[in-house]
Amino acid sequence: MQTKLIIEQHFHGCFGIDFNKASVDDVLYLSKEILKYGIGGIFPTLVTDSVENIKKATAVIKEASQKQTSDMARILGIHLEGIFINPEKKGIHNPKHFLAPTIENYKLVEDDFIKIVTLAPEKVIDAQKQRGTEAKSVSSNENLISYLRSKNIKVQAGHCVGGDLTGCTGVTHLFNAMSDVAHRGETTALSALVDDNIYTEIIGDGIHVSDKALELVFKSKPLDKIILISDSLPITCSDLKEMTFADEKVYYDGIKATSKEGTIAGSTTMIPKIINRLMNTIFNNSTHSAKEREEIVSQLVLNPYNYHNIDLDGSIEWDKDFNIVKVNF
């Protein structure tokens, strides 16, 4: 079967390269090598860092995007994951760099190359309430979410606990670092699952989310609203067994990468392997026909294209067991 090239919208790096610290040459090398894996478009994702470092990393990635050649995965924009999230669900992020999610604070790092922002919606609401009538020139309905939407930036709820997803276009790595499904009250995961208009990132590596939870997602969400991500760490596809990520030492045991305390710090599995795993577990031969499985893969690959309203040249050829046999670009 044949599909479009894969788009990776939540991707911190690989080959030992960390987008928060990379040089222009590092980014260009990564974008060239990653295309060989069938990944034709990337949104380099920045973890929480100082304002100075985020601005520097943004400038580096933006410059690299202007120097790309046709044999490289296209850099489609930056995913700003950190600084506006909830300390209660910080994951591996360093809370010393967190800022209140206000328009003023966003303008400290603002750049037209930022295309996705992960934030905690409940913190946006808190900041808006605290602001009150201090800035009378600004509409009481305007907050960071509405400001980002006015700039055509995708707003994703992540590292959060709130269930009010008003204004959000998606959620970041569903279930991970957010309030879980509950039978009373409103939680982030529950709101995401029942809202057919919300796109949901999901890490299907079998480590971040159990297979039963993955089954729940695929049964409850429209297939065209599920976005597979790797949340790939720089340690992926490298010989590194440990490295500093988000100001913290991360250790890789050959299966997963965690902090010293055991906090999972992103994935070490690329999307093609995640697709292969899903097709041989959740969507195996005994539950789905070959044609159904091909349709599922085609739709999952297509979803980021629709979410971002973009297109890329090139294609992937898969064998019947969903291994990539050829990348055309």
C-alpha positions in Angstrom: 0.0 0.0 0.0 1.0 3.6 -0.4 0.4 6.7 1.8 1.5 10.2 2.0 4.6 11.0 3.9 4.3 11.2 7.7 4.0 14.5 9.5 5.4 14.7 13.0 3.9 17.5 15.0 5.3 16.7 18.5 9.0 16.0 18.2 11.8 17.1 20.5 14.6 15.7 18.4 16.5 12.5 17.7 20.0 11.3 16.6 21.3 13.0 19.8 20.0 16.4 18.6 17.8 18.5 20.9 15.8 21.3 19.2 16.2 23.5 22.4 20.0 23.4 21.9 20.6 22.6 18.3 22.6 24.6 15.8 21.4 25.4 12.3 23.5 22.6 10.9 22.1 20.1 13.5 18.6 20.9 12.4 19.4 20.5 8.7 21.1 17.2 9.4 18.2 15.9 11.4 15.7 17.0 8.8 17.6 15.2 6.1 18.0 12.0 8.0 14.5 11.8 9.3 13.1 11.8 5.7 14.7 8.4 5.2 12.2 7.1 7.9 9.2 8.3 5.9 8.7 11.5 7.9 8.3 14.3 5.4 7.2 17.2 7.7 8.1 18.1 11.2 7.1 20.7 13.8 10.2 20.9 16.0 8.9 21.0 19.6 10.5 23.1 22.3 10.3 22.0 25.9 10.0 24.5 28.7 13.1 26.8 28.9 14.0 30.4 29.6 12.6 33.1 27.4 16.1 33.8 26.1 16.7 30.2 25.1 13.3 29.8 23.5 13.9 32.9 21.4 17.4 31.6 20.4 16.1 28.1 19.5 13.2 29.6 17.5 15.6 31.7 15.5 17.9 28.7 14.8 15.0 26.5 13.6 13.5 29.3 11.5 16.9 29.9 9.9 17.3 26.2 9.2 13.9 26.1 7.5 15.1 28.8 5.0 18.1 26.7 4.1 16.5 23.4 3.5 16.9 21.4 0.3 14.4 19.0 -1.4 16.0 15.9 0.2 15.0 17.1 3.7 11.8 16.7 5.8 10.1 20.1 5.6 10.2 22.2 8.7 6.6 23.3 9.0 6.8 25.5 12.1 7.5 25.3 15.8 5.4 23.6 18.5 5.9 25.5 21.7 5.0 23.0 24.4 6.4 24.6 27.5 6.2 27.7 29.8 2.4 28.1 29.9 1.5 24.8 31.5 0.2 23.7 35.0 2.9 22.8 37.6 0.5 20.1 38.9 1.1 18.2 35.6 4.6 19.4 34.8 6.0 16.0 33.8 9.7 16.5 33.0 9.3 20.3 32.4 11.2 22.6 34.7 8.7 24.8 36.6 11.2 27.6 37.3 10.7 28.7 33.7 6.9 28.7 33.8 5.1 32.0 33.1 1.5 33.0 33.5 -0.3 32.3 30.2 -1.1 35.9 29.3 -0.8 37.7 26.0 1.9 39.9 27.4 4.0 37.0 28.4 3.5 35.2 25.1 4.8 38.3 23.3 8.1 37.8 25.1 8.7 34.8 22.8 6.3 35.5 20.0 7.4 34.6 16.4 5.4 34.0 13.2 7.1 30.6 13.0 5.3 29.3 16.1 2.4 27.3 14.7 1.3 25.2 17.8 1.1 26.2 21.4 0.5 23.7 24.2 -0.9 25.4 27.4 -3.1 24.8 30.4 -6.6 26.3 29.7 -7.4 26.5 33.4 -4.3 28.7 33.9 -5.4 31.0 31.1 -8.8 31.4 32.8 -7.1 32.1 36.1 -4.9 34.7 34.5 -7.8 36.3 32.9 -9.8 36.5 36.1 -6.8 37.9 38.0 -6.3 40.5 35.3 -9.9 41.7 35.8 -10.3 45.3 34.7 -6.7 46.3 34.9 -6.3 46.6 31.1 -9.5 48.4 30.1 -8.3 48.7 26.6 -8.5 45.0 26.1 -11.8 43.2 25.7 -12.8 41.1 28.7 -13.2 38.2 26.3 -9.7 38.4 25.0 -7.2 36.0 26.5 -4.1 34.1 25.3 -6.3 31.4 23.7 -8.3 33.8 21.6 -5.1 35.8 20.8 -3.4 32.7 19.5 -6.4 31.7 17.5 -6.5 35.1 15.9 -3.0 34.4 14.7 -4.1 31.1 13.2 -2.0 29.2 15.8 -3.2 25.8 16.9 -4.0 25.8 20.6 -3.7 22.5 22.4 -4.6 21.7 26.0 -1.7 19.8 27.7 0.1 19.4 31.0 -3.2 20.6 32.6 -6.1 19.6 34.8 -9.0 21.7 33.5 -11.9 20.2 31.6 -13.0 23.4 29.8 -11.4 23.2 26.4 -13.2 26.2 24.9 -11.1 27.6 22.1 -8.7 24.7 22.0 -8.2 23.0 18.7 -6.6 19.9 20.2 -5.0 18.2 23.2 -1.4 17.3 23.7 -0.4 13.6 24.2 -3.8 12.5 25.5 -3.8 10.9 29.0 -0.2 11.9 29.7 0.3 14.8 32.0 -3.4 15.7 32.2 -6.4 15.0 34.4 -7.6 11.5 33.6 -11.1 10.1 32.8 -13.4 10.3 35.8 -17.0 9.4 36.2 -17.8 12.6 38.1 -16.8 16.1 37.2 -15.0 17.4 34.1 -11.5 16.4 33.2 -9.2 17.2 30.3 -9.1 13.6 29.0 -12.8 13.1 29.3 -13.6 16.4 27.6 -11.2 15.5 24.7 -12.7 12.1 24.2 -16.3 13.3 24.0 -15.7 16.3 21.8 -15.7 15.2 18.2 -14.3 18.5 17.1 -11.1 18.2 19.2 -8.0 16.7 17.6 -6.2 14.4 20.0 -2.5 13.6 20.0 -1.7 10.1 21.2 1.5 8.3 21.8 0.9 4.7 20.7 4.3 3.2 21.7 2.7 0.9 24.3 4.6 2.6 27.1 2.9 6.0 27.5 -0.6 4.7 27.1 -1.9 1.1 27.7 -3.4 -0.9 24.9 -6.8 -0.8 26.6 -6.7 3.0 26.8 -5.7 3.1 23.1 -8.7 0.9 22.3 -10.9 3.4 24.2 -9.5 6.3 22.1 -10.1 4.5 18.8 -13.6 3.5 19.8 -14.6 6.9 21.2 -12.9 9.4 18.9 -13.6 9.8 15.2 -10.6 8.3 13.4 -10.0 11.5 11.5 -9.4 13.4 14.7 -6.6 11.2 16.1 -3.1 12.4 15.5 -0.3 9.9 16.1 2.9 11.5 17.6 6.1 10.1 18.9 7.0 12.9 21.4 10.5 11.7 20.4 13.4 12.6 22.7 16.9 13.6 21.4 18.1 10.2 22.7 16.1 8.4 20.0 18.1 6.7 17.3 21.3 7.4 19.0 23.9 5.5 21.1 23.2 7.7 24.1 22.0 6.0 27.3 21.6 9.3 29.3 21.5 13.0 28.5 20.2 16.2 30.0 16.8 17.2 28.7 14.6 20.0 30.1 17.4 20.7 32.7 17.1 17.2 34.1 19.1 14.0 33.6 17.2 11.5 31.5 18.2 7.8 31.5 17.4 5.3 28.7 17.2 1.6 29.6 16.6 0.3 26.1 12.8 0.5 26.5 11.9 3.8 27.9 13.5 7.1 29.0 12.9 8.5 32.4 14.2 10.9 35.0 16.0 9.6 38.1 12.6 9.6 39.9 11.0 7.5 37.2 9.0 10.2 35.4 8.6 9.2 31.7 10.3 11.9 29.6 9.0 11.4 26.1 9.2 8.5 23.7 12.1 6.8 22.0 10.0 5.3 19.2 9.4 6.9 15.8 5.9 7.1 14.3 6.5 4.4 11.6 7.2 1.9 14.4 4.2 3.1 16.3 2.0 2.5 13.2 3.5 -1.0 12.8 2.8 -1.8 16.5 -0.8 -0.5 16.3 -1.5 -2.6 13.2 -0.2 -5.7 14.9 -1.9 -5.2 18.3 -5.0 -3.0 18.4 -5.8 -3.5 14.7 -4.5 -7.0 14.1 -5.6 -9.6 11.5 -8.1 -11.2 13.7 -10.1 -8.0 14.3 -9.7 -6.1 11.0 -9.4 -7.1 7.4 -6.3 -6.1 5.4 -8.3 -3.4 3.6 -9.6 -2.0 6.8 -6.1 -1.8 8.2 -4.8 0.0 5.1 -7.7 2.5 5.4 -6.9 3.1 9.1 -3.2 3.8 8.3 -4.0 6.0 5.4 -6.4 8.1 7.5 -4.0 8.4 10.5 -1.2 9.6 8.2 -3.6 12.1 6.5 -4.9 13.6 9.7 -2.1 16.1 10.4 -2.4 17.3 6.8 -6.0 18.2 7.4 -5.4 19.6 10.9 -2.8 22.1 9.5 -4.3 22.5 6.0 -1.0 21.7 4.3 0.3 19.4 1.7 3.6 17.7 1.0 5.0 16.0 -2.1 6.2 12.4 -1.7 4.9 9.1 -0.5 5.6 5.9 1.5 5.3 2.4 0.3 4.4 -0.2 3.0 4.4 -4.0 2.9 1.5 -6.1 4.1 2.9 -6.2 7.6 3.1 -2.4 7.7 6.8 -2.0 7.4 8.1 0.8 5.2 9.8 -0.6 2.1 10.3 2.6 0.2 10.2 6.4 0.7 9.5 8.5 -2.4 10.5 12.2 -2.3 
